Amino acid sequence: MDHRPPLDPAVAEIRRAVRTALAGIDGPVVIGLSGGVDSLALTAAVAFEAPAAGIAAQAVVIDHGLQPGSDHVAARAVAAAEQLGVPARAIAVRVDSDSGNGGPEAAARTARRAALRQAAQDAGAHAILLAHTLDDQAETVLLGLARGSGAASLAGMMPDWEEDGIRWVRPLLGARRATTRAACVAQDLPPWDDPHNLDRHYLRVRVRQDVMPVLEAELGPGIAEALARTADQLREDSQAFAEMIDEIIEDIVEPAEAGIAVSVPALAANPPALRHRIIRHVVASEFGASLTRAQTLEVARLVTDWHGQGPIDLPGCRAQRAGIRIEFVAR
């Protein structure tokens, strides 16, 4: 007679999500482990599911060095992974908070991603597993909405994508943060609570502590799930637009001196949503720059409201009308 205790529902949900993710991976994986509830629950589930799938896993802890004692926090996370049977190591990185936009949070994310990518390449891993949850997705959508940054931002975080030959996978993007915490409690896993997650200096923390609870209280439960569904739908739309652009772009662009040119009649024949995306795609792919909504509309006016206006200065390039072409040339 089997006297094993029933599996905790939170543990079962996390393991099921990880099992589904691992089914699409055919080689070793690296887990991005911070020691917090989400990544600790992810690591525990991988420790259980990976052997059955014949997949080797290791955890990598990134020490950003942004807080006193961060090395001790990293060592504790390494020990937690090893107790679960997952080989682990810590990597110290230098965070240059003065470079680029987005402040120290964005700089830390860039340094972390680079270190995880290098660790995966060193280990011959096929995928990197990240522990973002449905709550993280909902917060991302709200932040994108507040910034007015368009459908690409509202589409939130991708559950699975490939970059430089390595897949990045978020197995827990459909799980709530409360579930990962419950899974840790059920397995007696002591997570580390990052003080940055309570620092109201960060906009995301204010969204988490203030905005989401108000929305839940005033509009009813299920707000986080609704925002995540919105992200899924917009991501599907964005993927469809991207595929359409890939099919169209080769037929409507041609080389121009120090740049690239796009056919005016071809742009005019497309609906505004596709026309604007083509304009942004051309600038991003050719000059590595992103256009704002206002800049995109100004370029579109060279197509739809042409009355002899001069060149438009854009990030990294200049757009100008030349006959039946819009030319994008380096500045």
Legacy VTK file of the C-alpha trace (Angstrom):
# vtk DataFile Version 3.0
C-alpha trace
ASCII
DATASET POLYDATA
POINTS 331 float
0.000 0.000 0.000
1.357 3.431 -1.005
1.600 5.734 2.025
3.350 8.599 0.244
1.862 11.980 1.111
-0.073 13.683 -1.699
1.952 16.039 -3.874
1.414 19.682 -2.965
-0.643 21.416 -5.710
1.849 24.281 -6.033
4.771 21.885 -6.438
2.786 19.884 -8.987
1.967 23.012 -11.012
5.585 24.165 -11.146
6.837 20.697 -12.064
4.225 20.390 -14.794
5.275 23.710 -16.317
8.944 22.690 -16.243
8.153 19.248 -17.700
6.377 20.903 -20.617
9.299 23.267 -21.221
11.928 20.524 -21.060
9.995 18.420 -23.577
10.999 20.894 -26.267
14.702 20.949 -25.352
17.165 18.336 -26.605
20.294 19.148 -24.635
21.762 20.497 -21.409
20.209 23.539 -19.731
21.405 26.355 -17.531
19.113 27.777 -14.848
19.352 31.458 -13.961
19.224 31.253 -10.161
19.066 34.255 -7.831
17.970 32.375 -4.731
14.579 34.118 -4.671
11.277 32.245 -4.519
10.736 32.085 -8.269
14.154 30.833 -9.335
14.427 28.512 -6.325
11.067 26.907 -7.160
12.208 26.603 -10.790
15.489 24.960 -9.769
13.717 22.472 -7.511
11.348 21.502 -10.326
14.216 21.119 -12.802
16.074 18.964 -10.260
13.066 16.640 -10.228
12.104 16.684 -13.928
15.436 16.923 -15.780
16.757 13.435 -14.881
13.543 11.819 -16.147
13.906 13.772 -19.398
17.557 12.768 -19.753
18.648 16.394 -19.572
21.701 17.633 -17.695
21.135 20.864 -15.765
23.278 23.305 -13.878
22.404 26.483 -12.023
24.296 29.740 -12.482
24.088 32.476 -9.877
25.033 35.970 -11.017
26.571 38.168 -8.325
26.029 41.759 -9.454
27.943 43.158 -6.493
25.349 45.899 -6.035
24.616 45.132 -2.378
26.852 44.495 0.631
27.202 40.776 1.207
26.084 39.853 -2.301
28.800 37.208 -2.438
27.290 35.493 0.605
23.836 35.586 -1.006
25.293 33.998 -4.141
27.054 31.309 -2.121
23.807 30.521 -0.315
21.975 30.122 -3.624
24.725 27.826 -4.931
24.414 25.700 -1.788
20.622 25.517 -2.149
20.919 24.268 -5.742
23.539 21.682 -4.821
21.356 20.405 -1.977
18.670 19.843 -4.594
21.155 17.850 -6.653
21.799 20.522 -9.268
25.457 21.495 -9.886
25.843 25.233 -9.449
28.364 28.031 -9.589
28.417 31.767 -8.950
29.749 34.318 -11.414
30.647 37.850 -10.349
29.901 40.548 -12.919
30.628 44.237 -13.179
27.549 46.413 -13.622
28.184 49.672 -15.441
25.136 51.697 -14.375
26.419 54.794 -16.203
26.249 53.211 -19.659
23.138 53.388 -21.812
19.598 54.084 -20.686
17.489 52.473 -18.009
19.707 53.014 -14.968
21.248 50.334 -12.752
18.332 47.904 -13.178
18.756 47.757 -16.960
22.547 47.647 -16.647
22.316 44.729 -14.204
19.975 42.890 -16.569
22.372 43.385 -19.496
25.349 42.141 -17.473
23.345 39.187 -16.150
22.182 38.110 -19.600
25.706 38.320 -21.006
27.093 36.207 -18.144
24.343 33.593 -18.477
24.900 33.391 -22.243
28.635 32.870 -21.743
28.014 30.263 -19.043
25.646 28.382 -21.354
28.170 28.462 -24.194
30.921 27.235 -21.868
28.706 24.363 -20.699
27.505 23.450 -24.172
23.952 24.115 -22.988
21.111 24.313 -25.478
18.846 26.508 -23.359
18.783 28.997 -20.485
15.807 28.812 -18.130
14.546 32.030 -16.533
12.085 32.182 -13.638
9.766 35.059 -14.580
6.153 34.486 -13.550
2.713 35.599 -14.688
2.926 38.437 -12.145
6.143 39.670 -13.765
4.394 39.557 -17.128
1.402 41.560 -15.852
3.705 44.201 -14.364
5.631 44.425 -17.646
2.420 45.016 -19.599
1.311 47.748 -17.190
4.699 49.454 -17.419
4.561 49.316 -21.207
1.062 50.792 -21.158
2.164 53.633 -18.874
5.098 54.442 -21.155
2.947 54.393 -24.279
5.566 52.265 -25.990
3.297 50.380 -28.365
2.252 46.831 -29.090
5.774 45.405 -28.968
6.102 46.478 -25.329
2.548 45.495 -24.417
3.283 42.045 -25.794
5.425 41.624 -22.690
8.089 38.997 -22.214
8.448 36.165 -24.694
8.079 32.676 -23.234
10.657 31.189 -25.621
13.098 32.660 -28.114
16.482 31.939 -29.669
19.498 34.203 -29.636
23.041 33.413 -30.776
22.171 29.743 -31.094
20.860 29.438 -27.528
17.214 29.210 -26.521
15.924 31.355 -23.679
12.894 29.795 -21.992
10.542 31.067 -19.287
8.746 27.934 -18.046
6.860 29.729 -15.258
5.328 32.549 -17.273
1.886 31.045 -16.688
2.359 30.557 -12.928
1.584 33.080 -10.208
4.229 34.326 -7.791
2.109 33.011 -4.919
2.444 29.541 -6.430
6.243 29.650 -6.517
6.294 30.793 -2.885
3.883 28.041 -1.884
6.066 25.511 -3.716
9.114 26.668 -1.759
7.218 26.422 1.537
5.946 22.935 0.694
9.494 21.746 -0.022
11.113 23.535 2.943
13.202 25.676 0.630
14.299 28.941 2.288
14.328 31.644 -0.417
16.278 34.882 -0.312
14.111 37.992 -0.342
15.927 40.642 -2.370
15.606 44.028 -0.606
15.469 45.656 -4.044
12.039 44.061 -4.412
10.822 46.358 -1.624
12.698 49.480 -2.707
10.073 51.976 -3.825
12.723 53.846 -5.788
12.012 51.313 -8.562
8.893 51.869 -10.656
8.234 48.134 -10.925
8.118 47.860 -7.133
5.510 50.630 -6.958
3.470 48.848 -9.628
3.708 45.615 -7.631
2.935 47.114 -4.234
0.440 49.842 -5.132
-1.018 49.627 -8.629
-1.790 45.912 -8.910
-3.516 45.693 -5.495
-5.683 48.720 -6.342
-6.657 47.212 -9.689
-7.535 43.921 -8.018
-9.564 45.713 -5.328
-11.438 48.034 -7.675
-11.880 45.864 -10.773
-12.014 42.446 -9.185
-9.667 39.450 -9.171
-8.038 38.130 -12.310
-6.370 41.367 -13.419
-2.909 39.793 -13.654
-4.268 36.919 -15.753
-6.121 39.364 -18.022
-2.967 41.407 -18.590
-1.016 38.249 -19.374
-3.692 37.176 -21.886
-3.435 40.600 -23.500
0.314 40.104 -23.831
-0.234 36.702 -25.466
-2.685 38.140 -28.011
-0.483 41.101 -28.875
2.555 38.837 -29.204
0.616 36.723 -31.720
-0.303 39.875 -33.643
3.292 41.109 -33.588
4.554 37.762 -34.865
2.019 37.834 -37.696
3.064 41.375 -38.649
6.727 40.378 -38.523
6.098 37.483 -40.901
4.173 39.765 -43.263
7.012 42.288 -43.225
9.552 39.561 -43.989
7.493 38.587 -47.025
7.029 42.172 -48.229
10.306 43.874 -47.422
12.534 42.330 -50.107
10.164 43.474 -52.849
9.870 47.099 -51.758
13.384 48.088 -50.668
16.516 48.728 -52.692
19.988 50.078 -51.957
20.515 53.835 -51.831
23.704 55.819 -51.470
24.814 55.460 -47.818
21.530 53.802 -46.937
18.365 52.146 -48.167
15.249 53.235 -50.085
11.630 52.109 -49.837
8.986 52.337 -52.564
6.383 55.026 -51.872
3.581 53.294 -53.840
4.248 50.047 -51.968
4.121 51.805 -48.596
0.979 53.687 -49.589
-0.727 50.445 -50.635
-0.388 48.973 -47.142
-2.614 49.781 -44.164
-1.141 52.232 -41.602
-0.265 49.542 -39.050
1.846 47.624 -41.551
3.281 50.796 -43.141
4.472 52.056 -39.750
5.997 48.709 -38.842
7.879 48.586 -42.159
9.312 52.057 -41.488
10.427 51.064 -37.986
11.816 47.751 -39.258
13.898 49.454 -41.956
15.445 51.925 -39.512
16.076 49.280 -36.852
17.630 46.715 -39.190
19.697 49.147 -41.260
20.798 51.652 -38.603
20.195 49.845 -35.295
17.902 52.598 -34.012
14.364 52.667 -32.622
11.793 55.240 -33.697
9.189 56.816 -31.473
5.564 56.935 -32.534
5.903 60.623 -33.444
9.008 60.001 -35.572
7.326 57.100 -37.364
4.291 59.237 -38.200
6.496 62.019 -39.567
8.177 59.576 -41.939
4.784 58.169 -42.932
3.671 61.682 -43.911
6.350 61.607 -46.610
4.184 58.887 -48.138
0.612 59.938 -47.358
0.839 63.737 -47.017
3.690 64.753 -49.297
3.826 68.488 -50.106
7.537 69.073 -50.572
8.695 68.905 -46.948
12.407 68.453 -46.368
14.449 65.670 -44.780
13.579 64.342 -41.319
16.387 63.768 -38.838
16.006 60.422 -37.078
18.172 58.434 -34.667
21.171 57.289 -36.708
19.778 58.349 -40.066
17.828 60.879 -42.123
14.632 60.162 -44.097
13.812 62.091 -47.253
11.454 61.830 -50.200
13.159 61.338 -53.579
10.620 60.882 -56.337
8.690 57.717 -55.647
11.121 56.526 -52.982
11.692 57.242 -49.317
15.443 57.225 -48.760
16.953 56.454 -45.364
20.587 57.591 -45.320
23.198 57.631 -42.597
23.664 60.943 -40.832
LINES 1 332
331 0 1 2 3 4 5 6 7 8 9 10 11 12 13 14 15 16 17 18 19 20 21 22 23 24 25 26 27 28 29 30 31 32 33 34 35 36 37 38 39 40 41 42 43 44 45 46 47 48 49 50 51 52 53 54 55 56 57 58 59 60 61 62 63 64 65 66 67 68 69 70 71 72 73 74 75 76 77 78 79 80 81 82 83 84 85 86 87 88 89 90 91 92 93 94 95 96 97 98 99 100 101 102 103 104 105 106 107 108 109 110 111 112 113 114 115 116 117 118 119 120 121 122 123 124 125 126 127 128 129 130 131 132 133 134 135 136 137 138 139 140 141 142 143 144 145 146 147 148 149 150 151 152 153 154 155 156 157 158 159 160 161 162 163 164 165 166 167 168 169 170 171 172 173 174 175 176 177 178 179 180 181 182 183 184 185 186 187 188 189 190 191 192 193 194 195 196 197 198 199 200 201 202 203 204 205 206 207 208 209 210 211 212 213 214 215 216 217 218 219 220 221 222 223 224 225 226 227 228 229 230 231 232 233 234 235 236 237 238 239 240 241 242 243 244 245 246 247 248 249 250 251 252 253 254 255 256 257 258 259 260 261 262 263 264 265 266 267 268 269 270 271 272 273 274 275 276 277 278 279 280 281 282 283 284 285 286 287 288 289 290 291 292 293 294 295 296 297 298 299 300 301 302 303 304 305 306 307 308 309 310 311 312 313 314 315 316 317 318 319 320 321 322 323 324 325 326 327 328 329 330
